[in-house]
Amino acid sequence: MIKVAVITVSDSVVAGTRQDVSGPALRERAESFGWTVGVLESVPDESLLIADAVRRLADSGEVSLVLTTGGTGVASRDVTPEAMHGVIEREIPGIGELMRAEGLKFTPTAVLSRGLAGVRRRTLIVNLPGSPKGAVQSLDAIAKLVPHVLDLLEGRTGHDENQPRNDVPH
């Protein structure tokens, strides 16, 4: 069972001036894959607060996947990728590259997303765009990789491609 935490990074959501739409959209999509979303929270666009929230969840042992939504663009307050540099132990550049490549099928601005992915201990951390549509499309782009990454993090490194998986999205 894949246990997920979703963190919305948004000053306006935290201030209560805008409703969080991306976090619930990600929760719904993750649950459609059969994953369990046990945490849905928001933090402002502050590097230290973003890093603290991701670190706390990754180190809790309660989730195997932390998804952030927001703060990946080029605006001055978009600092989610910078916050991750002090949290992740190993970056997985291909995940960010895949999300941007798939995003280009929907919008030319996908290349402006600076979201990255990496691991901390046995937790996969992925930064997704802040728009609900972009966040869900990015998750869709990598969903089939997530179970494999989590298997590898848990030490299940067998390469039997004929073995069926119950938690791989179709």
N, C-alpha and C positions, 0 to 999 in steps of 0.2 A: 504494500500500500504506500503510495506516494503522499506524504504529508507536506502541505504547502503553507507558507506565510506570504501575504501580499501586503506591501507597504506602498502607500500613495505618497509621493513627495510633492507637496504643494503648499505654498504659503497661504493661498486663498482657501483651500479646503480646511486647513488647521484654523484659520481665522473665522471660518463659518460663513464666508462671503460667496462661496461656490460649493455646490454639492459634488461629492466624489462620485463620478460615474465610471472612471477607469478601474478602480479597485473592485467594485462589484462586477463589472464586466469580465475581469480576469478570473474572479472567483467562479462565476457561472461557467466560463469556458473550461477552467481547470476541472471543475466538478463534472463536466460533460465527458471528460476523459476517464472518469472514475477515480480521480485524485480527491483527497480530502483537504479542504482549506479550513484550517483551525484558527488562523490569525488574519485579521483584516484591520490594519491601522494606518494612520497617516502621521507624517512628520513634515515640518517646514523645510524649505530649501536652504538648509544649513548643514555644511559638510560634517561637522562634529555630531549633530543629532542624527543625520542619516547613517553615518558610520556606527554610532552607538546602537541604533535600532537593529541594523543588519547584523552586527557582531553579536548582540544579545540573543537574537533569534537563531543564528547559526550555531552558537555555542550552547544553546539550551538542550540540544539533543531531541527536541520535540518535533522538528521539521527537517526534511531532507532537501527542500527546495525553497529558496527565498526569491520572490519576484518583486522588483520595485517597478513602479510606473511613475514617470515624470522626472524632470530635471536632467534629461539627456540631450537637450538641444544646444543651441549656441547663445542663448540669451545670458545676460550677466548673472542671473540667479540659478542657472542650470549647472549644478555642481555635483550631481549624483556620480558620474564616473570618477571625478577627483576623490570623492569620499571613499570610493571602493578601493583605491590604491592602498589605503592603510588597513583594509579589512581582508581582502582576498589573499590567499597564499600562492595561488597559481592562476594565471589568467588563461582563458580558453578563447583566443582571438577568433577562431572559426565560427563561434556561435554568433558573435556580433556581426561578423561579415555575412553570415547566412541571413540573419534578420534584415540587414540592409539590402542585400541582393533580392530577397523575396519582396521586400517593401517597395522596391522599384517597379514591381509589376502593378502596383496600385497608385503610387504617387512619386513624382520626381524628387520630392523633398525628403524621401526616406534616407538619402545619403547624409542628411544633416544630423541624424541621430547619432550620438556618440556613445550609446549604450554598450556596455561590455558585459562579459560573463567570466566567472571564475569559481574557484572552490576555496572553501575554508573548512579544513578538517574533512568531514564527510557530508558537507552541505554544498549544493550547487546554488550559486547566486547569479541572477540574471537581471540586468537593467533593461526595462522596456520603455518605449515612448509613453508620453503622458496622455495622448489622445486615446479614447476608448477603442476606436477602430484600429489605430496603429499598434496599440498594446496587444489586442487580441490577434491581429494578423501576425505580429512578431512571435507571439506564443505559438500560434499554429505552425509557423515556419520551423520551430525547433522541437515541437512536442514529441516527435518520434525519437529524438536523440536523448531526451531527458531520462527515460528508464535505463538506457544503456550507460549513461554517465553515472547515474546513481549506483548501478550494479558495480561499475569499476571502483567507485569510491568505497563501496562496502567490501571490496576484495574479491568480488565475483568476476573473475577475468576470463572465464571459459569462452571459447569462440565457436560454440556449436550453434550455427545459424538456423538449424532445423528445430531447435527447442522453442516451443510456443511461449509467448509472454502474455500474461493476463492484463498488464497495465500499459500496454502500448496503444495509443490512440489510433483509430482506424481512419 
